[in-house]
Each structure stands twice: as structure tokens, then as C-alpha cells.
Amino acid sequence: MNVHTDLEKLPLFNNAVVTIGTFDGVHTGHQQIIEQLKNEAVKIDGETVIISFHPHPRKIINGNSKEVKLINTLEERIALLAAKGIDHLVIVPFTEAFAEQSAEEYIRDFLIEKFKPHTIIIGYDHRFGKGRKGDYHLLEAGCSTYHYTLKEIPVHVLNAISVSSTRIREAILQGDIETAKKLLGYDFFFEATIVEGNKLGRTIGYPTANLKIENEEKLLPGDGVYAVKAAIENGKLGIGNWELGNEITPNLKGMMNIGNRPTVGGTPKTIEVNLFDFDQDIYGKKLRVYVKKYLRGEQKFSGLDALKTQLAKDKIQAVQYLTKE
């Protein structure tokens, strides 16, 4: 998959079959659109083109980045779309100036001038241009002027996407990992940098990798203890390190705690992963964590001995699940 981030350096697409969206989650609903896109491209010997945006339009329009929580970071979204066999992904820098384009300018100066689409596949509820005044009917009216074909995404697919996106976010926040996986079509995962903690875990036999999430927009599971699998990046940071579009095999098993550690007096929210049968110095490296199962909520224990006893039970439960999973 070719990734383009500069609108002034786009190639001349061959019979471009285009769709537009954030594709956050690249979940089972999105995958139906992707299949429609690929099927149309095959019919005309064309290329598939997904137009997406960064940062998320809500961040610019609403001006409050903390309200935007995404299932995928941009890097994760790129990797997931690459795995689906898309020819081109265009990441459009979403700025205030871009948002100020009229709907007519959006069609003429953006869609037509930059992409010269053969076919546009879009939902009836798609809105674009200043004040979100552009819609499916305006695109339909442009077919004869600009000589493209307009295809509608079925209503039931759009409804499924809307419902799925909301349910996935709710499920992740509530620790309902099974529902999230079913709707995503893959294990929910996140990436984080391994940083030094207070090393308390070592004193009770459960050393943990303390994780720092670099992207504040990334949605994370609710507080609690989880069974996880993980993969360590192999040197350099960045998406290229994860072999764009290739499946990553998490070769480590472990358990993760997200919360405020009430047993030791409470702390700001931390994310800690205890990797089983693993003892290497990995500070500064990136860990990709695949969340497999919610084990229990975060609890306050009477002391470190009680916590240690519970962690032993958690590990047994995690190992049993991950071994058969």
C-alpha cells in the first residue's frame, strides 16, 4: 500500500475508485466498505484509494483534543489498512483552512483536481465542506460535470459502522474485550514505550514493564487486570519497524494492570505489564500489547502479601486462558 501525506505530490491514479472516511478501528463494518471498494476497482482495472484525515476533524472543528479518543492511532490505522490490500491511502492534513472550503470547492479543487476519480463510493449521510453543507445529492449533481460514477454505501452497512464504532469504544472502556474483538475482527491492541517505574513489582516477585502511552488520543481499556500477549519492537521506533501490512506475532505472554495502585497508597494512573518467563532490559523500547481477556477489577488489598497472593491467582488464570487461546 502506498501512503501519501502531501497533496501536492500525489501520483496520477489509474481509474481511481475512491472512498472517504476516518476508518477508526478498521473494524468489521469498515471491512465491508473496503470489499466494495476493491470489487469496484476489479471491474474497471482501477486502483483503490482511501482518503482519510489527520488530525481527526473533530479535533480541529471542536478545538478540544482531549474529547477525541480513537480506537487506533494514525500509525495503527495505516498498518491495519495496509493489511487489507488497499492500493493507496491518502492522509489529508485536516486544517482550519481545509475545513473552510465550500462544498463546491471541496468537490472541484480537492476531489476532482487531486484524485480525478473514476468512481466515488460514499454513504448517503456523508457531509463535507464549510458548515457540512455538501452531501450525497451535491456529489450526485456533479457526476455529469466531472464525469465520475457515484456509488452508494448500503444503509445497513452505514448503520452497522455507526453502531459498531460506539459499541467497540464502550466495550473497551468497560473491559468487555470479547465484544470488542468480535466487532473489530482482531484483538484490540496498543503501543507504548517502556519506561522505568519504582520497581515495586520486583520486590514481590512480579517485575513489570511500566508503559507510557505517547498519544493522548488513544483509547485504553478501563481499570483492571487483563491477560495479554505482547511483542517488543526490534530496534528502531516507528511504523516501518512493525513491517507495514504484515502480521505481527506476539510471542510473549503476560498480565497487565491499569489503574491507580490503591494498595500502595494510590498513584496517577499507570499501565504495567508483567511478562511471564522474561528477564531482559527493554527500557526505551516499544511494546505492542494485545489485550486478550479481562480478569478482574482493580482492588485495594490489606498489604503487599495479600496483593502477592492475588497476583499468583491472576497469573494462573492468565496462563490457563492464554495457553488454550
N, C-alpha and C positions, 0 to 999 in steps of 0.2 A: 504494500500500500504506500502510495506517495502522500506525504504530509506537506501541505502548503500553508505558510503563515504570512506571506507577503502578497497582497492582492495585485501589486504591480508586476509580479513575476510569475503569474500563472501561465501554464502551458496552454496551447491550443488543444482543447479537449476534442476527442473524436466521438461525435454523436453523443454528447453528454446527457446522461439520464440523472437528473438532479433531485435530491430531496433536501429539506432544511429542518434543523431541529437541534436541541441541546443533547439529546440521546444520553441523558444522565442515567447511568445504570446499565445501559445497553442490555436491557432485560428482555424477557420472552416476548413482550409486546413490541418492542423496538425491532426485534429479530424478524417479525412478520413484515415490517416495512422494508427491512433490508432484503428479504427474499423477493418482495415485489419489485424492488429496485433492480436486483440482479436479473430477474426474469425478463423485465422490460429491456434491459441492456442486451441480453442474449438475442432477443428478437430482431434488433436493428444493428447488431455487431457494434454496440456502443460501449462507453465506459461509464462505470458507476461513480457518481460524485456526491458526497455528503457535505453539505455546508453547515458548519456549526460555529459557535461563538465563544469567545473568551475575552474578558471575564463574563460570567453569567449576566445576561441582560438585566436581571432584577437588581444586580449589584450597582449598575450604573443608573438605572431609572429610579430606583428607590433610595439609593445612596447609603444603604446600611448593609455592609458586608457581613456583619455578624448574624443577620437574619437568614443568610443564604447558607444552607447546609446541603452538601451534594453527596450522592452515593459514591461517585467517582471523582477523583482529581482529574485534571486535564490529561496527565500522563497515563493514568489508568484507562481513561476513556479511549485514548489513542490506541493503546495496546489491545483493548477489547475489540475495537472496530477493525483493527488490522487482522485479527484472528478470524473475522467474518468474511474475509476475501473481498473487501472494497478496493476499488482501483485508486480513488483519490479522496482524501479528507482535506477540506479547506477550513482552517481555523481563522475565522474573521475576527480581527481585533474590534471588540464592541466598545465604541467610544460615544461620548455625548454627540459629537458631530455625525456619526453614523446614525444614531437614534433620531436625529433631527431631519433626516431625509424625508421628503414627502413620499407617499406610497408610489406615485408615478415615477419619481426619481429612483426609488429602490428597484423598480422593475427595469427601467431603461438603463440607468447608469451602473447598476450593480449586477442584477441577474443577466441581462442581455449582453452588456458590454464585456463583462468579465468571464462569463461562462458560455455564452452562445448555446443555450440548451436546446437539444432536440426534444426532450421530454422533461416535464416537471411533475413530480409526484408530491402531492400535498393534501392536507386534511381540509375539510370544509371550514374548520374553525381556526385556520391559520390566520394570524394578523401580523401586519408589518407596516413600516413607515411611521412617520410622526403621528402621535395620537392613536396609533394602531388602526388607522383608517383603511389600510389596504386589506383586502380579503380575497377569498377564492373567486368571487364574481369579477373582481378587478383583474385578476390573473386570467380569468376566462375571456374577458373582453380583449386582452392583449394578444390572444392566440393568432388572430388574423393579421395584426400589425407586425408582430415579431416572428411569426411562423414557427411556433413551438406547439407541441402537443401537451395538453394538461390532463393528468390522471388523478383521480381522487382516491385517497386512502379510505378504505371502507369504514363506516361509522363504528362498527363493532370493534375494529382494531383500535381506533382512537379512544373509545371508551375503556378498552382493556388497558391501554397505556396509562391513561389518567388514573384509573383505579389501582393498577399495579404499582405505579410510582409512589402513590400515597401509602399503600399498604406495606410496601417494602421499607419505606422510611420508618413507619410506625413499628414494624416488626423488629427492625434493627435496634431502635431505641428501647424497645421492651424486652430485648433479649430473645425474641422468638426467631431463632436462627433457622429453624426448619422451614418456616413460612417464607422467610427472605430468600433462602436458597431455591425453593420451589418456583418463586416468581422471577428471580434473577436468571435461573438456569445455570448458575455456578455458585461456588462458595463465596460469600462476602469476604472481602479482604481489604487490608490497608497496609501502607508502608510507613515506616518510621525510622528515625535514626537512633542508634543505641548510645545512650549517654550514661555517665556514672551516677549512681544513686548513693544511698547511705550504707549500702551493703548489709542491711539488717538481715536479709534473707539468708546470707551465708552463715550467720550465727546460729540459725535453726535448721540448717541442712537443706534449704531451698533457695539457692542463689538465683537471682532474677536479672534479666536484662531490662533495664529501665528504658522506656521508649519515649521519644519526643516526636510529636506529630508536627511536621513543618507547615502544613496547610490548614489554616483555621476553618476553612470551609468544609473540610472533610467530615462527614457524618460518622459517628462512632457508636458502638453498642452501649447500652445502658450499663450502669454499675453492676458488678457481679464477677463471678468466676466462670471461666469458659475453658473447654478443651479446644486446643488449636493445633494446627500444623504450620510450619514456617520454612522459609528459605532465606538464606543470607546472600546479599549481593556479592558479586565476585571480585570486587576491587573498586572500580570507578563508580561514582554515583551517576544517576541519570537514566533516562528511559532506554537508551541504547544498551545499557548493561543488562537489561532484562530480556534481550533478544526480541525485538519488536515483532509481535504477531505470533510468537512461538509459545507453546505451553510451558509454564514453569512448574517443575515438580517439587513440591515442598517435602524435603527429606528429613525434617526434624519434627518431633512431637513434643507437646508441652501443655502447660495450662497457663492461663492469663487471668490477672486480676485488674479490674478497672474500678477505681474508687478513691476514697479518702483515707483509707487505712485507720479506721477508728480504734483498733486495738492498741495502736501505739500513739494515741493522742490526737489523731486526725492530722491530715496534711492537705495541701491543694491536690486536686485530682491527679492521680498517677496511673500510668499503664505499665504493668510489669508482666514479663513472661518468664516462667521457669521452664527452660528447655531440658527435657529428660536426657540423661546419659550424654551430657555435653559439657565440656570444660575448656573453652578456648577464649582468648582475648579478642573480642569483637567490637570494642568501643570504637565509635565513629563510623561503623558500617551501617548499612541499611538492612532492615529486616522486613520481609513481606510476611504478614500474618494472615492465615486463612482461618476464619472463625468457624468452628465445627459444631460446637454444642454448648448450650448454657447449662452450667452445673448447679449453681446456687446464687443467691443474692449475697451482697457483702454484709458481713456480720461483725459485731463487736464482741470479742472474746474476753474472758476474765484475765488472760495473761498470755505470754508467749508460748507456754507449754500447751495450753488449750488450743491456741492457733496452730501450733505444730501438729497436734493430733488431728485437727480438722484437715490440714493440708495433706496429711498422709491419706486420709479418706478421699480427698479430692483427686489425688494422683491416681489412686486405684481406679476410681470411676472414669477418669480421663483416659487412662491406658486401656481399660476394657473397651471403651467406646471407639478409640482411635485404632485399636487393633482389628476390630471387626468391621470398621467403616470402610 
